[in-house]
Amino acid sequence: MNLSVFNTLTRKKELFVPLDENHIRMYVCGPTVYDRAHIGNARPIIVFDTLYRLLKHLYPKVTYVRNITDVDDKIIKKSQESGEPIDVITQKTTHFFHEDIAELNALPPDIEPCATQHISEMIDLVQRLIDNGYAYEAQGHVLFSVSKMKNYGMLSGRSMDEMIAGARIEVAPYKKEPGDFILWKPSDDTQPGWDSPWGFGRPGWHLECSAMSSKYLGETFDIHGGGQDLIFPHHENEIAQSCCAFGHDFYAKYWLHNGHLMVNGEKMSKSLGNFFTIREILDQVPGEAVRLYTLGTHYHQPLNWQEDGLKQAKQTMDRFYTALRTTPDVDLQGITPDVEVLDALKDDLNTPKAIAKLHMMVTALNKADTEEEKKAIKKELLVSAHLLGLLFQDPEHWFRFASGSKQGISESEIELLIKKRSEARKIKDFKTADAVRKQLADQGIVIEDTNTGTQWKRM
């Protein structure tokens, strides 16, 4: 297949050699559902959805697991602050998350396990670690003893001293060493909890992913993905738990991490006023523009989110859909993606290079002379774009709803004004016709007169 990926574990780009070429298994860390997902959360969703699409094209079977963390201290805090029950918060937020990422053209994973539905698997995993001598109980807590694992830090490539210095390590009297991390913690009557051999309590965050990934993908699997911010401590601790519980020298064979997202060169923060939820962005531009903008930077590099860049992505999508708008419908059955687009994606998911090729194909489509030539180019363009999660909409739908969910003037009002302008032109009342055109332009509506009538689109 010649697929290559940058493996955080080895710190180099490697040829992807699956454990089983007939079944690729991938796990990606999902959201903690306490609030609306922000644009930083959107990046791994888009990146690993694109990888998922590519894997499905290359291999006969792919199982993609992405979890929902619905028990966490952030959720407990949100409940205490808002007065809403925890289950109401998690169900509502999970619904919002699904709603938002669907507009980003993200395919649903094959399996989406919730942490609260897998407590028994987590308790079993903790017991394994205790039995294997890697965990200990102290004051109602169960902790992983990092000194027992010789190669702890293999993913981040840092020593224990460096890891402790660079992270918020909780200092607690029940810890044998500062770097030991919690597998299980006690809950009081106001907190969610479950009965366990160590008392009424709840799992540690790191434990959840190890338990759910092993249940659905096995004790070892091909790919584990997430943002760079998860390398330490979350993914480092997942490796420690899983390897020591199951006795393997590796957990996931390939570790892929997307780069950080900045806003205008600064870390996204509510205090800086540069914090945006996915929904707030989708209220400005459609999801495909957000997706294109995100994929315009290689996933391994930092993404600097800027309003001008987002506007340019929207304009690019307008150009793509304009080209499709003027060409006949086509049947995509049996059509394969453009070789250059596929090769770019197989080269460590080089989406900027793949998008550059889409631009070239659109240019060729616009220059094509015959209907047959246009159809051939359009088929390959659409199938290639679909690998990137783009160009799934009908062009007419795109131009009617391309400004996001805040539409302003309604479609029926637009049609009435276009009719008024057409009637004015028939009687040569060009002053009224020009006034209507300006009225529409002021509302962000551009009209174009064609042989088949007047077309319009939102800008």
Buried (B, 14 or more C-beta within 10 A) or exposed (E): BEBBBBBBBEEEEBEBEBEEEEBBBBBBBBBBBBBBBBBBBBBBBBBBBBBBBBBBBBBEEBBBBBBBBBBBEEBBEBBEEEEEEBEEBBEEBBEBBEEBBEBBBBBEBBBBBBBBEBBEBBBBBBBBBBEEEBBBBBEBBBBBBBEBBEEBBBBBBBEBEEBBEEBEBEEEEEBEEEBBBBBBBBBEEEBBBBEBEBBBBBBBBBBBBBBBBBBBBBBBBBBBBBBBBBBBBBBBBBBBBBBBBBEEEBBBBBBBBBBBBBBEEEEBEEEEEBBBBBBEBBEBBBBBBBBBBBBBBBBBEBBBBBEEBBBBBBEBBBEBBBBBBEBEEBEEEEBEBBEBBBBBBBBBBBBEBBBBBBEEBBEBBBEBEEEEEBBBBBBBBBBBBBBBBBBEBEBBEBBBBBBBEEBEBEEEEBEEBBEBBBEBBEEEEEEBBEBBBEBBEEBBBBBEEEEEEBBBBBE
